[in-house]
Amino acid sequence: MKIEKQAVRIGFNPLTDCASVVMASVLGFDEQYGIRIVLSRESSWAGVRDKLVTGELDAAHALAGMVYGTQLGIGAQRHDMAVLMNLNRNGQAITLSKRLAELGAVDGPSLAALMRSERRQYVFAQTFPTGTHAMWLYYWLAAQGIDPLRDARAITVPPTQMVYNLAEGHMDGFCAGEPWGHRAVMDGVGVTVATSQQIWPDHPEKVLGASAAFVDAHPNTCRALVAAVLAASRWIDASVANRRAMAEILSSGCYVGTDRAAILPRILGQYEDGMGGQWQDEHPLCFHQDGAANYPYLSDGVWFMTQFRRWGLLKAHPDYEATARAVTRLRLYREAAELAGVAVPTGSARSSTFIDGGVWNGADPEGYVASFPIRQR
């Protein structure tokens, strides 16, 4: 297999779930497959998108929804994109300010009651308009009977700036990846009222994204890259000791840049909510799960597009299946998984049950959108 490009520039945002990309480089899994990952720490998801489009980055740790949003031309010029693999499942959180918790908003129903009684505009932050965090936040609020776009104001804030803006009172809550939810709890400025895995157990989260042009011009490089990241993902999930070592590495200013105590507990599935609650999560952040966490199901991609339509980001239904097949490079993934000795699930769709009891199985996306009582019409 002739590698078209040995040095591959990979972007990431400072979040716990950049771990498999970072560890593929740090542990030398990239070199085992004939490439060298050159890591680039980014400061926002918009920056990642723009650098993928212009070619400044070859690939990136990216929000699943962001890749699809770029493919569909939401919020920027349309550009053909590719999802090479899923990087992880679960592990995000919805955080409310300590002030709201002191007023009684300690879960979804009590937040809804407070919002009805306190007649002011509530502000909630997500990390990118078509990103996963926007979709988890909107879905969770709607499941409480709160219209996220009519009953509140949604703003976009980079993940690393969430805790500061919450502490300063610029917003009432946020949805972001770890360690920033736990950081808000540790700093005494926020409380965790929901995890993303409570909204959708074993949901897709970050992906390895690239422009379609890069993948088409460098297919062997991309196979090697996916194989290397799969090997790193397998290493992370292999033991608690490996996760502890990963947390130590991620705490460096080169990567996440916050202390290990903020990163490690939720990597191990150990949660505290800032209100006295503690639990061992049944669906913690996972990077591999014998390949199940890495397989890019077409039905997952279609789900994000249904939510874009639900919230008015798309004015008409797209060709859901054709778009998912164009973006998701299933054949390339399967070939890379074979290189890495990773099992591949059968089929391209799966069934999931959400926090509101709704079931998504990839069928009838238009009917699925219409089934939601709270949606943009």
Secondary structure as UniProt FT lines:
FT   STRAND          7..12
FT   HELIX           16..18
FT   HELIX           19..26
FT   TURN            27..28
FT   HELIX           29..32
FT   TURN            33..34
FT   STRAND          36..41
FT   HELIX           45..54
FT   STRAND          59..63
FT   HELIX           64..71
FT   TURN            72..73
FT   STRAND          81..86
FT   STRAND          92..97
FT   HELIX           98..102
FT   TURN            103..104
FT   HELIX           108..117
FT   STRAND          122..126
FT   TURN            129..130
FT   HELIX           132..143
FT   TURN            144..145
FT   TURN            148..150
FT   STRAND          152..156
FT   HELIX           159..161
FT   HELIX           162..167
FT   TURN            168..169
FT   STRAND          173..177
FT   TURN            178..179
FT   HELIX           180..186
FT   TURN            187..188
FT   STRAND          190..195
FT   HELIX           196..199
FT   TURN            201..202
FT   STRAND          206..211
FT   HELIX           212..217
FT   HELIX           219..238
FT   HELIX           240..250
FT   TURN            253..256
FT   HELIX           260..267
FT   TURN            268..269
FT   STRAND          270..272
FT   STRAND          278..280
FT   HELIX           289..291
FT   TURN            292..294
FT   HELIX           298..310
FT   TURN            311..312
FT   HELIX           320..327
FT   HELIX           330..340
FT   STRAND          352..353
FT   TURN            355..356
FT   STRAND          359..360
FT   HELIX           365..370
//
